[in-house]
Amino acid sequence: MNEKKGIIDNKCKLCGGPLNLASQHDGKCRCEYCGAVNEIGDDTERQREDVERWLKAAVKYRDSYEFNSALELYEEILKISPDNYDAIWGRLCCRYGVVYVEDENGNGALTCHKLVDTNIFEDKDYLMLKTVHWLGKYRRLISDVERFSQIQAEIKKLRNNGEKKYDVFICYKQRELDGRGVTVDSFDAEMLYYTLKREGYNVFFSKKTLRNRAGVLYEAAIFDAISSAKVMIVLGSRPEYFRSTWVKSEWQRFLAYMKGDLTEKLLVPMYKGMSIQDLPRKLTDYQAINFDLDERNHFSELMRNIRSVINKDTYTIREEKVQSAEIDENIQNAINMLAEKSMDIRQLDCKNEPGIIKLIETDTAFSSYLLGCIYYVQGNNLEAKRYFQRSADKGSEEARKQIAFMCDNRIV
C-alpha cells in the first residue's frame, strides 16, 4: 500500500523512502533514493481525491469477491478519515462477505458470501455506524444488517438440519435481458437438469430447487448450494448472458470458493451458438464444452469431467430421482432426435420435425410441457399456452405457473 500512502506519510510514492522536505522546490520534492519527483504541499485536496478513488476501487474488489484487497483499501481510508461512513460500512461488509447485486428487476439485492459465527449486531463497526452522526443512513443500515442476520440464521439452519449437499449447480440466464421472455438457455438447462438427475446426481437448478423459496430463504439456499456444490456448469448461448449481473455473480462466487481447492471443485463453461473466444476472460481459464456437440454425444465429455471430481465408484445414488413417468422411452427418443439437430431451437420447423411429432404423440404432462417451452422460445405464445394448458390439465404445477406468468405479463 506504499504507493497509495506515499504523500500522506511524507514518503516517496514510488519507492516508499523518506522524503527530505527541506529540499522541496515549487511544491515538488525529488526522492534521494530513487529520483522520483513527488508533489508536496497542502494534502487536504489530494487526500480527498485519494479517498474517493480508493472507495471506488474497494467496491470493485468487493464486487469481484476479493474481500482482502478491498479491506486493505478501507483500512487506508480510515487512517486518513476515521469517521468515513462508506469505509466503515465497507470494512464491515468485507468481514461478513456482503455484496450488493442487481437482480433481474434492476433492484439492488444483498447477497451473502461468508458464514460468520459472530453476531453482527455486536460488531464494533456496526455499533460505530449506529451511534455516530449518520442518522439519515440509519434506516437503510439497520434494514440491511437485519436482512444479513436473517440470511446467516437460515444458512445455519440448513446446515444444522443436515440439508443434502449438491453435486452440480447449473448457472444460466433464465429470462431475456428485457425480463419478459424465457431464454433458449432455460430450455437447455432443464434438459441438462433431467439428464444429470438420471445419472443420480443431486442438482441445483433454480427453477426447481427454489420453487417455494423467496427473500432470505432464497439467498440462504443460493449460498448453501454454491458453497457445497462440487461442480458448477455455466451455460450460455450469447456472450451477454454469461456477463449478465446475476449469472456473473454466481460463477464469480463459485470461483472464489475454488481458490486453493482446485482438486475438489470444478467449473465447466458450456456454450452454444457462439465462439469460445466470446466467453468472459475469467472463464477461458477452464475447459469449455460446446453444448450442441456434447449433447449429440449424450454429454459424454461433461460426464467425464464431473466424474473426475465426484468418484462414481463410491458414489451413492440419491434417493430423489426423476419419476420414470416423466421421461419414458418415447420422450427420450424425441429429445435425442432434437439433440441431433445442429440448428437453433428458434429455427425448428415444428410441423415437420420428427422429434416434435414424437412429443405430440406421447401426450403426457411432461411432453406437453416441453412442447410449450419450445413454442415459447420460438415466440409462438398462443401455441405455447395451449400446450402449457394441456400439461396443467394433466397435473403439471410448472405449466400452471407458466400460464399464470404469461397472463400476468400480458404475453397472451
C-alpha positions in Angstrom: 0.0 0.0 0.0 3.1 2.3 0.0 2.2 3.7 -3.4 -1.2 4.9 -2.0 0.2 6.2 1.3 3.2 8.0 -0.2 2.4 11.7 0.0 0.4 11.3 3.2 3.3 9.8 5.2 5.9 12.1 3.6 7.3 9.0 1.8 8.2 8.6 -1.8 5.2 7.5 -3.8 7.4 5.2 -5.9 9.9 3.5 -3.6 8.5 4.4 -0.1 11.7 6.0 1.0 11.6 9.1 3.3 11.5 12.5 1.6 13.8 15.4 2.5 11.1 18.1 2.6 13.7 20.7 3.1 14.8 20.2 -0.5 11.4 20.8 -2.0 11.0 23.4 -4.7 7.8 24.8 -6.2 5.8 22.2 -4.3 7.9 19.3 -5.6 10.5 17.1 -3.9 12.9 14.7 -5.6 13.5 11.4 -3.8 17.1 11.0 -2.8 16.8 7.2 -3.1 15.1 6.6 -6.5 15.0 10.0 -8.1 11.2 10.1 -8.4 9.6 13.6 -8.3 6.8 13.9 -5.6 4.3 16.7 -5.3 4.4 18.3 -1.9 2.1 20.9 -0.3 -1.4 21.0 1.2 -2.5 17.4 1.1 -6.1 18.1 2.1 -7.5 18.1 -1.5 -5.2 15.3 -2.6 -6.3 13.2 0.3 -9.9 13.7 -0.5 -9.3 12.7 -4.1 -7.4 9.6 -2.9 -10.3 8.6 -0.6 -12.8 8.9 -3.5 -10.6 6.9 -5.8 -9.9 4.2 -3.2 -13.6 3.9 -2.3 -14.4 3.2 -6.0 -11.6 0.7 -6.2 -12.7 -1.1 -3.0 -16.2 -1.5 -4.3 -14.8 -3.1 -7.5 -12.8 -5.5 -5.3 -15.9 -6.4 -3.3 -17.9 -6.9 -6.4 -15.2 -9.4 -7.5 -15.3 -11.1 -4.1 -11.7 -10.0 -3.4 -12.5 -9.0 0.2 -9.0 -8.9 1.5 -7.9 -6.4 -1.2 -10.9 -4.3 -0.5 -10.3 -4.4 3.2 -6.8 -3.1 2.8 -8.1 -0.1 0.9 -10.8 0.6 3.6 -8.1 0.5 6.3 -6.0 3.1 4.4 -9.0 5.4 4.0 -9.8 5.2 7.7 -6.2 6.2 8.6 -7.0 9.5 6.7 -10.7 9.8 7.6 -11.5 7.8 10.7 -15.2 8.7 10.6 -15.8 7.9 6.9 -19.2 6.2 6.7 -18.6 4.4 3.4 -15.3 3.0 4.6 -16.6 1.7 7.9 -19.6 0.1 6.2 -17.3 -1.3 3.5 -15.0 -2.8 6.1 -18.0 -4.4 7.9 -19.2 -5.8 4.5 -15.8 -7.3 3.8 -15.6 -9.1 7.1 -19.1 -10.6 6.7 -19.0 -11.1 3.0 -21.8 -8.8 1.9 -22.1 -7.8 -1.7 -24.9 -6.0 -3.5 -26.0 -7.5 -6.8 -28.6 -6.1 -9.2 -31.4 -8.6 -9.6 -33.4 -9.2 -12.8 -35.8 -6.4 -11.9 -33.0 -3.8 -11.6 -33.1 -3.7 -7.8 -30.1 -4.0 -5.5 -30.2 -7.3 -3.7 -28.0 -8.1 -0.7 -26.1 -11.3 -1.1 -24.1 -13.2 1.5 -20.7 -14.9 0.9 -19.4 -15.9 4.3 -20.8 -17.9 7.1 -19.8 -16.0 10.3 -20.2 -17.1 13.9 -20.0 -13.7 15.5 -23.1 -11.6 16.0 -23.1 -8.6 13.6 -25.2 -6.6 16.0 -22.3 -6.6 18.4 -19.7 -5.8 15.8 -17.6 -2.6 16.7 -18.1 -1.2 13.2 -21.9 -1.7 13.3 -22.0 0.0 16.8 -19.9 2.9 15.5 -22.2 3.4 12.5 -25.3 3.1 14.7 -24.2 5.6 17.3 -22.3 8.3 15.4 -24.0 11.1 13.4 -25.3 9.4 10.2 -28.9 9.4 11.2 -30.0 9.8 7.5 -28.5 6.4 6.7 -29.6 4.6 9.8 -32.8 3.2 8.4 -31.0 1.5 5.4 -28.2 0.4 7.7 -30.4 -1.4 10.2 -32.6 -2.9 7.4 -29.5 -4.4 5.6 -27.9 -5.7 8.8 -31.2 -7.3 9.9 -31.5 -9.0 6.5 -27.9 -10.2 6.6 -28.5 -11.6 10.1 -31.6 -13.4 8.9 -29.7 -14.9 5.9 -27.0 -16.1 8.3 -29.6 -17.7 10.6 -31.2 -19.5 7.6 -27.9 -20.8 6.3 -27.0 -22.2 9.8 -30.5 -23.8 9.9 -29.9 -25.5 6.6 -26.6 -26.8 7.8 -27.9 -27.9 11.2 -30.9 -29.7 9.6 -28.5 -31.8 7.6 -29.7 -30.5 4.2 -28.4 -32.6 1.3 -25.4 -31.2 -0.4 -25.4 -30.5 -4.1 -23.2 -32.2 -6.6 -23.8 -29.9 -9.5 -25.0 -26.3 -9.7 -26.5 -25.2 -13.1 -25.9 -21.5 -13.7 -27.8 -19.9 -16.6 -29.8 -16.9 -17.8 -33.5 -17.7 -17.3 -35.1 -14.6 -18.8 -34.2 -12.4 -21.7 -32.4 -9.1 -20.9 -35.7 -7.2 -21.1 -37.1 -9.5 -18.4 -40.1 -10.8 -20.4 -39.5 -14.0 -22.4 -37.5 -17.0 -21.3 -34.2 -17.7 -23.0 -33.2 -20.7 -25.1 -30.8 -21.4 -22.2 -33.7 -22.0 -19.9 -34.8 -24.9 -22.1 -31.3 -26.3 -22.4 -30.7 -26.0 -18.7 -33.9 -28.0 -17.9 -32.8 -30.8 -20.3 -29.4 -30.9 -18.7 -31.1 -31.0 -15.2 -33.0 -34.1 -16.1 -30.0 -35.7 -17.7 -27.9 -35.2 -14.6 -30.7 -36.4 -12.3 -31.0 -39.6 -14.3 -27.3 -40.1 -13.6 -28.0 -39.9 -9.9 -26.6 -36.5 -9.2 -28.1 -34.1 -6.8 -28.6 -31.0 -8.9 -29.2 -27.4 -8.0 -31.5 -25.9 -10.7 -33.1 -22.7 -9.5 -36.4 -23.2 -11.4 -36.9 -26.5 -9.5 -34.9 -26.1 -6.3 -36.1 -22.6 -5.4 -39.7 -23.1 -6.3 -41.0 -22.4 -2.8 -38.3 -20.0 -1.6 -38.2 -16.3 -1.6 -36.3 -13.4 0.2 -33.8 -14.6 2.8 -34.7 -18.2 2.2 -33.7 -17.7 -1.5 -30.3 -16.2 -0.7 -29.6 -18.7 2.0 -30.3 -21.6 -0.4 -28.1 -20.0 -3.1 -25.2 -19.6 -0.6 -25.6 -23.2 0.6 -25.7 -24.5 -2.9 -22.7 -22.6 -4.3 -20.5 -23.3 -1.3 -21.4 -27.0 -1.2 -21.6 -27.9 -4.9 -18.6 -29.8 -6.4 -19.3 -28.8 -9.9 -20.8 -25.6 -11.5 -22.0 -25.7 -15.1 -22.2 -22.2 -16.6 -24.5 -22.5 -19.6 -25.0 -19.8 -22.2 -25.9 -19.1 -25.8 -24.9 -15.5 -26.0 -21.9 -13.6 -24.6 -24.1 -11.1 -22.8 -25.9 -13.9 -20.9 -22.5 -15.0 -19.4 -21.9 -11.4 -18.4 -25.4 -10.6 -17.1 -25.3 -9.4 -13.5 -26.8 -12.4 -11.6 -25.2 -15.1 -13.8 -21.8 -13.4 -13.4 -22.4 -13.1 -9.6 -23.0 -16.9 -9.3 -20.0 -18.0 -11.3 -17.7 -15.4 -9.6 -18.8 -16.6 -6.2 -18.1 -20.2 -7.2 -14.6 -19.2 -8.4 -13.9 -17.6 -5.1 -14.6 -20.9 -3.4 -12.4 -22.7 -5.8 -9.3 -20.8 -4.9 -6.8 -23.2 -3.3 -9.2 -26.1 -3.8 -8.8 -26.9 -7.5 -8.9 -30.7 -6.9 -12.2 -30.6 -5.1 -14.3 -28.3 -7.2 -14.8 -27.9 -11.0 -16.2 -25.1 -13.2 -17.4 -26.1 -16.6 -18.4 -23.4 -19.1 -20.8 -24.7 -21.8 -21.6 -22.6 -24.8 -23.7 -22.8 -28.0 -24.4 -20.6 -30.9 -21.2 -18.5 -30.2 -17.4 -18.8 -30.3 -15.4 -19.9 -27.4 -13.5 -16.7 -27.7 -16.7 -14.8 -26.7 -16.6 -16.2 -23.2 -15.6 -13.8 -20.3 -11.9 -13.9 -19.8 -12.0 -15.5 -16.4 -14.0 -18.4 -17.8 -11.5 -19.1 -20.6 -9.1 -20.5 -17.9 -11.3 -23.5 -17.7 -12.0 -26.3 -20.3 -15.2 -25.1 -22.1 -17.5 -27.5 -23.8 -19.6 -27.0 -26.9 -23.1 -27.7 -25.7 -24.6 -28.8 -29.1 -21.7 -31.1 -29.9 -21.7 -32.7 -26.4 -25.4 -33.1 -26.4 -25.3 -35.1 -29.6 -22.7 -37.3 -27.8 -25.0 -37.8 -24.9 -22.9 -35.3 -22.8 -20.0 -37.8 -22.7 -17.4 -35.0 -22.2 -19.4 -33.3 -19.4 -20.0 -36.6 -17.6 -16.3 -37.4 -17.8 -15.4 -34.1 -16.3 -17.9 -34.4 -13.5 -16.7 -37.9 -12.6 -13.2 -36.5 -12.3 -14.2 -34.7 -9.1 -17.1 -37.0 -8.0 -16.0 -40.6 -7.6 -18.7 -42.7 -9.1 -17.1 -45.9 -7.7 -18.1 -44.8 -4.1 -21.0 -42.7 -5.2 -24.3 -43.4 -3.6 -27.3 -42.8 -5.9 -29.5 -40.2 -4.3 -33.0 -41.1 -3.1 -34.6 -38.2 -5.0 -34.9 -39.4 -8.7 -36.9 -38.2 -11.6 -40.1 -40.2 -11.8 -39.9 -42.7 -14.7 -43.3 -41.4 -15.9 -41.7 -38.0 -16.6 -39.1 -39.3 -19.1 -40.2 -42.5 -20.7 -38.6 -44.1 -23.7 -40.7 -42.2 -26.2 -39.8 -38.8 -24.7 -36.2 -39.8 -24.5 -36.2 -40.7 -28.2 -37.8 -37.4 -29.0 -35.2 -35.5 -27.1 -32.4 -37.5 -28.8 -33.9 -36.5 -32.2 -33.9 -32.9 -31.2 -30.4 -33.1 -29.9 -29.1 -34.3 -33.3 -30.2 -31.1 -34.8 -27.4 -28.5 -35.2 -29.9 -25.7 -35.7 -31.2 -23.3 -33.1 -34.5 -24.3 -31.4 -35.9 -20.9 -32.6 -35.4 -22.1 -36.2 -37.0 -25.6 -35.9 -39.8 -26.3 -38.3 -42.1 -27.8 -35.7 -44.7 -29.0 -38.2 -42.2 -31.3 -39.9 -39.8 -32.1 -37.1 -39.8 -35.8 -36.1 -38.8 -35.0 -32.5 -41.7 -32.6 -32.1 -44.2 -35.0 -33.7 -42.9 -37.7 -31.3 -43.6 -35.4 -28.3 -47.1 -34.7 -29.6 -47.8 -38.4 -29.9 -46.6 -39.2 -26.4 -49.1 -36.7 -24.9 -48.0 -36.7 -21.3 -47.8 -33.8 -18.8 -44.1 -33.7 -19.3 -44.1 -33.9 -23.1 -46.8 -31.2 -23.4 -44.7 -29.0 -21.0 -41.6 -29.5 -23.3 -43.7 -28.5 -26.3 -44.9 -25.4 -24.5 -41.3 -24.4 -23.7 -40.2 -24.9 -27.4 -43.0 -22.8 -28.8 -42.4 -20.2 -26.1 -38.8 -19.9 -27.1 -39.9 -19.6 -30.7 -42.2 -16.8 -29.8 -45.4 -18.7 -30.7 -47.1 -17.7 -27.5 -50.6 -18.9 -28.4 -49.4 -22.4 -29.2 -47.1 -22.3 -26.1 -50.1 -21.5 -23.9 -52.1 -24.3 -25.5 -49.5 -26.9 -24.6 -48.9 -25.5 -21.2 -52.6 -25.7 -20.5 -52.7 -29.3 -21.7 -49.8 -30.1 -19.4 -51.5 -28.2 -16.5 -54.7 -30.2 -17.1 -52.6 -33.4 -16.6 -51.3 -32.1 -13.3 -48.2 -30.1 -14.1 -47.7 -27.4 -11.5 -44.8 -25.9 -13.5 -47.1 -25.5 -16.5 -49.8 -23.8 -14.4 -47.2 -21.3 -13.1 -46.0 -20.6 -16.6 -49.6 -19.8 -17.8 -50.0 -17.5 -14.8 -46.8 -15.7 -15.7 -47.8 -15.3 -19.3 -51.2 -13.9 -18.3 -49.9 -11.6 -15.6 -47.4 -10.1 -18.1 -50.0 -9.9 -20.9 -47.9 -12.1 -23.1 -51.1 -13.8 -24.2 
